[in-house]
Amino acid sequence: MEKKYDYIIAGAGCAGLSLLMRMINDPFFIEKKILVIESAVKNTNDRTWCFWETEPGIFEPIVHHQWKQLDFFSNYFSGSLDIHPYAYKMIQGIDFYQFVMNAAAAYKNVSWLHAQIKSINNSSDLANAQVALEDGTVIVADKVFNSILFAPIKVAQHQFYFQQHFKGWLIETTKPCFDASKATFMDFRVGQEHGTTFMYVLPVSANKALIEYTLFTEQLLEKSAYDLALKNYINDFLKIHDYRIVHEEFGIIPMTNAPLPRQEGNIIYIGIAGGQAKASSGYAFKFIQKRTAGIIESLKNGNPLSAISFSARKGHLYDSVLLRVLHERKLNGDLIFASIFKNVNAADVLTFLDNESSLFTDLRIMNSVPTGVFLTAAIKELIPIK
Ligand SMILES: Cc1cc2nc3c(=O)[nH]c(=O)nc-3n(C[C@H](O)[C@H](O)[C@H](O)COP(=O)(O)OP(=O)(O)OC[C@H]3O[C@@H](n4cnc5c(N)ncnc54)[C@H](O)[C@@H]3O)c2cc1C
């Protein structure tokens, strides 16, 4: 079958478009024929990304709002978090999609196809990869970067699968109610009966804030429960009674230590399909940026595309330990996060959540939580009983 493209990017979401943005920013890829295949029309603000970084990244021009101060609330510890040198940043989905699509429009080597992908396979001689569309068309490329999860994640015995599910309301108040210079990172003072549950509040002006009800649990809630929780929180904790809902978002992110493939021959997995959602937090945006930047460097230098670093392996182990503690209900998530933020500098915690902390910081974090419970869980992770 004739090869038409050097690269196919399967799925134009966060990972696919992050990779594309990095390709068009780099002259190495100017001669490469790139095809982006996406089934959806990406013209809605379907999600809001938050992440932290110390330096401006490639998406700095579309940062919608950022905060240098974050608050944390729980029944065990509440306080203001010192996140310096990080800034906590927000990007709106619609701005992201338009930014990358507008930038790519100037590049003749980039083509777009609005189509539903049925499957992606390596050719039998492993010389290239083939993307089969629902209409029967097959398109061939040297490499396919796939961000599509074609089947539910398989979870084996001794692995854990939580869902981070959340509903957010962007509300507008009649009177000024918010301080847009600070955000609430986590507020655990809400009911914990379903499992680890918190609110976060992201004010973008004195009258507007995104408020999200977030849970890390194995089961989803009834639809009405999310709305009720948001309504009660706005009323009881924020003491706001006069507001309108401008926008709503709902999301589910897998939080699992089940391994997802990073590469199979000429198919390279990116985004959530490539295991880029951190299992203990659900944050994926920063991991997607690191992964796509790493792919660009590897393609340019001829290095392996999917090597796993020591810090990533270490992070995976810590995530597995936390998931085990939550699954076995040895401790509640609110107590764990409160203990960490009470005892460890918040910037160090953010570095830890990025899988970039030193062993010294890791030890301080381990020391901040009930050691016996975590040590037992760590031993079970290191020596799984069959
Ligand atoms: C509402 C929401 C809010 C989030 N907020 C944050 C946050 O604040 N911070 C953070 O770090 N992470 C966040 N995440 C997690 C993560 O960053 C996002 O899910 C992110 O979009 C994942 O990127 P992705 O490329 O893996 O998947 P997606 O962005 O979902 O991209 C996959 C693309 O593939 C397309 N597609 C799917 N199937 C097919 C098919 N068969 N054929 C063709 N195209 C197909 C989809 O339409 C989609 O465009 C959030 C997730 C959600 C859902």
PDBQT file of the ligand as one rigid body, heavy atoms in Angstrom, charges set to zero:
ROOT
HETATM    1  C1  LIG A 401     -13.614  18.417  31.254  1.00  0.00    +0.000 C 
HETATM    2  C2  LIG A 401     -12.164  18.059  31.462  1.00  0.00    +0.000 A 
HETATM    3  C3  LIG A 401     -11.348  18.926  32.170  1.00  0.00    +0.000 A 
HETATM    4  C4  LIG A 401      -9.988  18.601  32.377  1.00  0.00    +0.000 A 
HETATM    5  N1  LIG A 401      -9.210  19.467  33.100  1.00  0.00    +0.000 NA
HETATM    6  C5  LIG A 401      -7.907  19.208  33.257  1.00  0.00    +0.000 A 
HETATM    7  C6  LIG A 401      -7.057  20.112  33.946  1.00  0.00    +0.000 A 
HETATM    8  O1  LIG A 401      -7.522  21.127  34.477  1.00  0.00    +0.000 OA
HETATM    9  N2  LIG A 401      -5.744  19.842  34.030  1.00  0.00    +0.000 N 
HETATM   10  C7  LIG A 401      -5.200  18.714  33.480  1.00  0.00    +0.000 A 
HETATM   11  O2  LIG A 401      -3.972  18.533  33.575  1.00  0.00    +0.000 OA
HETATM   12  N3  LIG A 401      -5.975  17.796  32.849  1.00  0.00    +0.000 NA
HETATM   13  C8  LIG A 401      -7.313  18.027  32.722  1.00  0.00    +0.000 A 
HETATM   14  N4  LIG A 401      -8.095  17.127  32.056  1.00  0.00    +0.000 N 
HETATM   15  C9  LIG A 401      -7.498  15.839  31.632  1.00  0.00    +0.000 C 
HETATM   16  C10 LIG A 401      -6.795  15.910  30.266  1.00  0.00    +0.000 C 
HETATM   17  O3  LIG A 401      -5.880  16.986  30.224  1.00  0.00    +0.000 OA
HETATM   18  C11 LIG A 401      -7.776  16.054  29.130  1.00  0.00    +0.000 C 
HETATM   19  O4  LIG A 401      -8.676  14.976  29.129  1.00  0.00    +0.000 OA
HETATM   20  C12 LIG A 401      -7.106  16.118  27.776  1.00  0.00    +0.000 C 
HETATM   21  O5  LIG A 401      -8.023  16.610  26.846  1.00  0.00    +0.000 OA
HETATM   22  C13 LIG A 401      -6.552  14.772  27.338  1.00  0.00    +0.000 C 
HETATM   23  O6  LIG A 401      -5.962  14.899  26.063  1.00  0.00    +0.000 OA
HETATM   24  P1  LIG A 401      -6.039  13.742  24.973  1.00  0.00    +0.000 P 
HETATM   25  O7  LIG A 401      -5.444  14.285  23.752  1.00  0.00    +0.000 OA
HETATM   26  O8  LIG A 401      -5.531  12.495  25.578  1.00  0.00    +0.000 OA
HETATM   27  O9  LIG A 401      -7.602  13.484  24.761  1.00  0.00    +0.000 OA
HETATM   28  P2  LIG A 401      -8.631  14.440  24.044  1.00  0.00    +0.000 P 
HETATM   29  O10 LIG A 401      -8.303  15.865  24.306  1.00  0.00    +0.000 OA
HETATM   30  O11 LIG A 401      -9.981  13.961  24.456  1.00  0.00    +0.000 OA
HETATM   31  O12 LIG A 401      -8.391  14.174  22.493  1.00  0.00    +0.000 OA
HETATM   32  C14 LIG A 401      -8.750  12.979  21.844  1.00  0.00    +0.000 C 
HETATM   33  C15 LIG A 401      -9.357  13.388  20.501  1.00  0.00    +0.000 C 
HETATM   34  O13 LIG A 401      -9.613  12.231  19.725  1.00  0.00    +0.000 OA
HETATM   35  C16 LIG A 401     -10.836  12.413  19.042  1.00  0.00    +0.000 C 
HETATM   36  N5  LIG A 401     -11.370  11.086  18.734  1.00  0.00    +0.000 N 
HETATM   37  C17 LIG A 401     -11.835  10.156  19.615  1.00  0.00    +0.000 A 
HETATM   38  N6  LIG A 401     -12.197   9.036  18.966  1.00  0.00    +0.000 NA
HETATM   39  C18 LIG A 401     -11.951   9.246  17.651  1.00  0.00    +0.000 A 
HETATM   40  C19 LIG A 401     -12.089   8.460  16.480  1.00  0.00    +0.000 A 
HETATM   41  N7  LIG A 401     -12.551   7.194  16.545  1.00  0.00    +0.000 N 
HETATM   42  N8  LIG A 401     -11.730   8.985  15.287  1.00  0.00    +0.000 NA
HETATM   43  C20 LIG A 401     -11.223  10.249  15.205  1.00  0.00    +0.000 A 
HETATM   44  N9  LIG A 401     -11.066  11.063  16.287  1.00  0.00    +0.000 NA
HETATM   45  C21 LIG A 401     -11.415  10.555  17.487  1.00  0.00    +0.000 A 
HETATM   46  C22 LIG A 401     -11.695  13.170  20.051  1.00  0.00    +0.000 C 
HETATM   47  O14 LIG A 401     -12.780  13.828  19.410  1.00  0.00    +0.000 OA
HETATM   48  C23 LIG A 401     -10.672  14.119  20.655  1.00  0.00    +0.000 C 
HETATM   49  O15 LIG A 401     -10.617  15.344  19.961  1.00  0.00    +0.000 OA
HETATM   50  C24 LIG A 401      -9.456  17.397  31.850  1.00  0.00    +0.000 A 
HETATM   51  C25 LIG A 401     -10.310  16.529  31.176  1.00  0.00    +0.000 A 
HETATM   52  C26 LIG A 401     -11.638  16.845  30.984  1.00  0.00    +0.000 A 
HETATM   53  C27 LIG A 401     -12.523  15.860  30.258  1.00  0.00    +0.000 C 
ENDROOT
TORSDOF 0
